[in-house]
Amino acid sequence: MAFCERAGLAETAELYRNQIQPDEGWHVDLGHRVLTRYAISPDDQEKARRAVEAVLDLAVKVQRKQFQEMNLSHAPGC
């Protein structure tokens, strides 16, 4: 949001502030509730960690591909 405001993109900063950030908070809360309820054993917790690592690895690969093939970078803070 601060990046957008410094760049003169007040509408984008407002979108992040009023819509995107609250939605992201909801996703974090949902993940926490699901993991607390279902990832009880050490084995399940390790599976959850591996799943998170796989998703983050995939996100990095997609971002690299975007940059290399389309010269597109990810959004600030992503």
Protein Blocks (a to p, Z undefined) as FASTA:
>chain_A
ZZmmmnopaklmmmmmmmmmmmmmmmmmmmmmmmmmmmmbfklmmmmmmmmmmmmmmmmm
mmmmmmmmnopacdehZZ
